[in-house]
Amino acid sequence: MKYVINFFILFIFVSCSSSDDTNSDTTTSEEIMYFPPNTGMSWETKSPSSLNWNGNNVQALLNYLELKNTKGFIILYNGKIVLENYFNGHTNTSPWYWASAGKTLTATIVGIAEQENYINSNNKVSDYIGTGWTSTSIIKENLITCKHLLTMTSGLDDGLGDNVSPSNLQYKADAGTRWAYHNVYVKLQDVVSEATGETWNNYFTTKLKTPIGMTGYWVQSNDFSVYWSNTRSMARFGLLALNKGNWNGTQVLNTSYFNNATTTSQNINISYGYLWWLNGKTSYHLPQTQFEFQGKLIPNAPNDMYCALGKDDQKIYVVPSRKLVIVRMGNAADGSNFALSGFDNELWEKINAVIN
């Protein structure tokens, strides 16, 4: 019996040792999420073949991206780079604008300021920046909370353009009763600055940019505050989002706030969270219209995807069920657009041909 037991133990030891010697590029369900170092250009990669993706369709995807005016494109799986491609003279260090995809940066910073007890998003905006920031009556202005700015339900008139001076912020409906894509969200940056006593840029850099190793800078253009960075920095932020605010063991943004930010935030546009777009819902609204479209935001994309969408097809797609972050930067694929475009669904058709 002693020899039988010893043989059995030896058999288990040899079997476990053999499994540890498998190709490190092979993905297992136990593979730990990877985070690139916060400094330098090092970033681990995986091959499409190691994931059993259809490598024969990769070139068709890249050809399509180039045809559609793309500058930078990255796919991360479990944090590692599977595809990274640049087109039209762009490189991995070239900066490009996030446009409205950068709204999610503002939503994240609001969450961080809230977890540090500087603000409460349920409080009215005027608690932080004073009254008279709109031209509405004081009664109507005081209905508008920080959360209304996060959810695009301020009730202010979106038909007057993007100027956020008080004279241009006029009453359209009571806060919380109407969803409209409006540049007034940028007032949240003023809220954070006033509440923390720091400039927006300093607080952003200390609390988000540096902790996850992003590069880039904010550019103020009239009433727009636009973030510019290389494509990898956009991917870093997507990786933070994939991990619900956690970066390599450090909880940069608390999970509770992040979960609220990436689920339906109001009952008017159910495909919108806190400046994040949500896939897999039964209907959605788009900028500059009050029409309710039926169906999913991006039918070809996974239902659990949440995304940052910017003017002229700046994209961050985050798909938890597939451990994917996908980033696209460039000029408009077709005609100019504010967020969602037909390009999203066409692109996902090409992506599916590779990953499925």
C-alpha positions in Angstrom: 0.0 0.0 0.0 2.9 2.4 0.8 4.3 2.0 -2.7 0.9 2.7 -4.3 0.4 5.9 -2.3 3.9 7.1 -3.2 3.3 6.4 -6.9 0.0 8.3 -6.7 1.7 11.3 -5.1 4.4 11.2 -7.7 1.8 11.1 -10.5 0.1 14.2 -9.2 3.4 16.0 -8.8 4.4 15.2 -12.4 1.0 16.2 -13.8 1.1 19.6 -12.0 4.6 20.2 -13.1 3.7 19.5 -16.7 0.8 22.0 -16.6 3.1 24.7 -15.3 5.4 24.3 -18.2 2.8 25.2 -20.8 3.5 28.2 -23.2 3.2 31.4 -21.2 1.2 32.9 -24.1 -1.7 30.5 -23.6 -4.6 32.1 -21.8 -6.2 30.3 -18.8 -9.2 31.3 -16.8 -6.8 31.9 -13.8 -4.6 34.4 -15.7 -4.1 37.5 -13.5 -5.2 40.9 -15.0 -2.1 42.7 -16.4 -1.3 46.3 -15.8 1.5 48.1 -17.6 4.2 49.9 -15.6 3.3 53.5 -14.9 6.4 54.8 -16.6 8.2 53.8 -19.8 7.0 52.1 -22.9 6.9 48.5 -21.7 3.5 46.8 -22.2 3.1 43.0 -22.4 1.5 41.5 -25.5 -0.5 38.5 -26.5 -0.9 37.0 -29.9 -4.4 36.6 -31.5 -3.6 32.9 -32.0 -3.1 32.4 -28.2 -6.7 33.5 -27.8 -8.0 31.3 -30.6 -9.0 34.4 -32.5 -9.4 34.3 -36.2 -6.1 35.7 -37.4 -7.1 35.4 -41.0 -9.5 38.3 -40.5 -7.1 40.7 -38.8 -5.9 42.3 -42.0 -9.4 43.0 -43.2 -10.0 44.8 -39.9 -6.9 46.9 -40.3 -7.7 47.7 -43.9 -11.1 48.9 -42.8 -9.7 51.0 -40.0 -7.2 52.7 -42.4 -10.0 53.3 -45.0 -12.1 54.9 -42.3 -9.6 57.6 -41.4 -8.3 55.9 -38.2 -5.1 57.2 -36.6 -4.6 54.8 -33.6 -6.2 51.5 -32.7 -5.6 49.2 -29.7 -7.2 46.0 -28.5 -6.4 44.9 -24.9 -7.2 41.5 -23.6 -6.9 41.1 -19.9 -4.7 44.2 -19.9 -2.3 42.9 -22.5 -2.0 44.4 -26.0 -3.3 42.0 -28.7 -3.5 44.6 -31.6 -1.8 48.0 -31.7 -1.8 49.8 -35.1 -1.2 53.3 -36.3 -2.2 54.8 -39.6 -1.7 57.9 -41.7 1.6 59.0 -40.1 0.3 58.6 -36.5 2.6 56.9 -34.0 2.3 55.5 -30.4 3.5 58.9 -29.1 1.3 61.2 -31.3 -1.3 63.1 -29.3 -5.0 63.3 -30.5 -8.1 64.7 -29.0 -10.6 62.6 -27.0 -13.5 65.0 -27.8 -16.6 63.9 -25.8 -15.0 60.6 -24.9 -13.2 62.7 -22.3 -16.5 63.3 -20.5 -15.8 60.0 -18.8 -12.6 61.5 -17.3 -14.7 64.3 -15.8 -17.2 61.8 -14.4 -14.3 59.8 -12.8 -12.8 62.9 -11.2 -16.2 63.8 -9.8 -16.4 60.4 -8.2 -12.9 60.7 -6.7 -13.8 64.2 -5.3 -16.9 62.6 -3.8 -15.1 59.7 -2.2 -12.7 62.3 -0.6 -15.8 64.1 0.8 -15.2 67.3 -1.1 -18.6 67.1 -2.9 -21.9 65.3 -2.8 -23.3 64.8 -6.3 -26.8 65.0 -4.9 -26.2 68.6 -3.9 -27.1 71.5 -6.1 -24.5 72.9 -8.4 -24.9 76.4 -6.8 -23.7 75.0 -3.5 -20.2 74.9 -5.0 -20.0 77.7 -7.7 -22.6 80.1 -6.3 -25.9 81.2 -7.7 -26.3 83.0 -11.0 -24.4 80.5 -13.1 -27.5 80.2 -15.3 -30.0 82.8 -16.5 -32.9 80.8 -15.1 -34.8 81.8 -12.0 -33.1 81.0 -8.7 -35.8 78.5 -7.9 -35.2 76.6 -11.2 -31.4 76.9 -10.9 -31.5 75.4 -7.5 -33.2 72.3 -8.8 -30.0 71.4 -10.8 -27.7 69.0 -8.9 -24.3 67.8 -9.8 -25.9 64.4 -10.7 -28.2 66.2 -13.2 -25.0 67.4 -15.0 -23.5 63.8 -14.8 -26.7 62.4 -16.4 -27.4 65.1 -19.0 -30.7 66.0 -17.3 -30.1 69.6 -16.3 -33.2 70.8 -18.1 -31.2 73.6 -19.7 -31.9 74.5 -23.3 -29.5 72.4 -25.5 -30.7 74.2 -28.6 -28.7 77.3 -27.8 -25.3 75.9 -28.6 -22.3 74.9 -26.4 -21.6 78.3 -24.8 -21.9 77.9 -21.0 -22.0 81.6 -20.0 -24.9 82.3 -17.8 -26.8 84.2 -20.5 -26.8 81.0 -22.7 -27.9 78.6 -20.0 -31.6 79.0 -20.2 -34.5 77.1 -18.7 -36.2 74.4 -20.9 -37.6 72.0 -18.4 -37.3 71.2 -14.7 -34.0 69.4 -13.9 -34.5 65.6 -14.1 -37.4 65.7 -16.5 -35.6 65.9 -19.8 -32.5 64.3 -21.2 -30.4 66.4 -23.6 -26.8 66.2 -24.6 -25.3 69.5 -23.4 -21.9 71.0 -22.9 -23.0 72.3 -19.5 -21.5 69.1 -17.9 -18.2 71.0 -18.1 -19.4 73.0 -15.0 -18.6 69.9 -13.0 -14.9 70.8 -13.5 -15.6 74.2 -11.8 -17.4 72.4 -9.0 -14.4 70.1 -8.4 -12.0 73.0 -8.5 -14.0 75.2 -6.1 -14.6 72.3 -3.7 -11.0 71.0 -3.6 -9.3 74.4 -3.7 -7.1 73.1 -6.5 -7.1 73.8 -10.2 -8.9 71.3 -12.3 -5.7 70.2 -14.0 -3.7 69.8 -10.8 -6.5 67.7 -9.2 -6.9 65.6 -12.3 -3.1 65.0 -12.6 -2.7 64.0 -8.9 -5.8 61.8 -8.6 -6.1 60.1 -12.0 -3.4 60.9 -14.6 -0.3 60.1 -12.5 -1.8 57.1 -10.6 -2.5 55.2 -13.9 0.5 56.4 -15.9 -1.4 58.5 -18.4 0.2 61.2 -20.5 -1.7 64.1 -22.1 -3.1 67.5 -21.4 -6.3 69.6 -21.3 -6.8 72.2 -23.9 -9.3 74.9 -23.2 -11.0 76.1 -26.4 -13.8 78.7 -25.8 -16.3 76.7 -23.6 -14.8 73.3 -24.4 -12.3 71.5 -22.2 -10.8 68.8 -24.4 -8.3 66.2 -23.4 -5.4 65.2 -25.7 -3.2 62.2 -25.3 -1.6 59.3 -27.2 -3.7 56.2 -27.9 -2.0 54.2 -25.1 -3.1 56.7 -22.5 -6.7 56.3 -23.7 -6.2 52.5 -23.4 -4.9 52.9 -19.8 -8.1 54.7 -18.8 -10.1 52.0 -20.5 -8.2 49.4 -18.5 -9.0 51.3 -15.3 -12.7 51.2 -16.4 -12.5 47.5 -17.1 -11.3 47.0 -13.5 -14.1 49.2 -12.0 -11.8 51.9 -10.9 -8.9 49.6 -9.7 -5.4 50.0 -11.0 -3.0 47.2 -10.1 -4.4 46.8 -6.6 -5.1 50.5 -5.9 -8.7 51.5 -5.8 -8.4 54.9 -7.6 -12.2 55.2 -7.8 -14.5 53.3 -5.5 -16.4 50.5 -7.0 -19.9 51.7 -5.9 -19.6 55.0 -7.7 -18.1 53.3 -10.8 -21.0 50.8 -10.9 -23.5 53.6 -10.7 -21.6 55.5 -13.5 -21.9 52.5 -15.8 -25.5 51.6 -15.3 -28.7 53.4 -16.3 -28.8 56.7 -14.4 -32.3 58.0 -15.2 -35.4 56.6 -16.9 -35.4 58.9 -20.0 -32.3 57.7 -21.8 -31.7 54.3 -20.4 -28.6 53.8 -22.4 -26.8 56.6 -20.5 -24.9 56.5 -17.1 -22.7 59.2 -15.7 -21.4 60.5 -19.0 -20.8 56.8 -20.1 -22.9 55.3 -22.9 -24.4 51.8 -22.2 -25.0 49.0 -24.7 -27.6 46.2 -24.4 -30.6 48.3 -23.4 -34.0 48.4 -25.2 -33.8 52.0 -26.3 -31.6 55.1 -26.5 -31.5 58.8 -27.3 -28.9 60.6 -29.3 -27.5 64.2 -29.2 -29.6 67.0 -30.6 -32.9 65.0 -30.7 -35.6 64.1 -28.3 -36.5 61.0 -30.3 -36.3 57.7 -28.6 -34.7 55.0 -30.8 -35.7 51.4 -30.2 -33.1 48.7 -29.8 -29.5 48.5 -28.6 -27.1 51.3 -29.0 -24.6 49.1 -31.0 -26.4 45.9 -32.0 -23.2 44.1 -33.1 -21.4 44.8 -29.8 -21.8 42.7 -26.5 -24.7 43.7 -24.3 -22.5 44.4 -21.2 -20.3 46.9 -23.0 -20.1 50.5 -21.7 -18.3 53.0 -23.8 -16.9 56.5 -24.1 -17.9 58.1 -27.4 -16.5 61.4 -28.8 -17.1 63.6 -31.7 -15.8 62.2 -35.1 -15.5 58.7 -33.8 -13.2 58.8 -30.8 -14.0 55.5 -29.0 -13.3 53.6 -25.8 -15.2 50.3 -25.7 -15.1 48.3 -22.4 -16.4 44.7 -22.4 -16.1 43.0 -19.0 -17.5 39.7 -20.2 -14.7 39.4 -22.8 -12.0 41.2 -20.7 -11.6 43.6 -23.6 -10.7 47.3 -24.0 -10.8 48.6 -27.5 -9.7 52.1 -28.4 -10.0 54.0 -31.7 -8.7 57.5 -32.4 -8.8 59.4 -35.7 -10.8 61.6 -38.0 -14.5 61.0 -38.6 -15.0 57.6 -40.3 -17.7 59.0 -42.5 -19.6 62.2 -41.9 -19.0 64.3 -38.7 -20.9 63.1 -35.7 -21.3 64.0 -32.0 -21.0 60.5 -30.4 -22.6 57.4 -31.9 -22.4 56.8 -35.6 -23.0 54.0 -38.1 -19.3 53.3 -37.9 -19.7 51.8 -34.4 -21.8 48.9 -35.6 -19.8 48.4 -38.8 -16.5 48.3 -36.8 -18.0 45.8 -34.4 -18.9 43.6 -37.3 -15.2 43.6 -38.3 -14.0 43.1 -34.7 -16.4 40.1 -34.2 -14.9 38.5 -37.3 -11.6 38.5 -35.5 -12.5 37.7 -31.8 -15.3 35.2 -32.3 
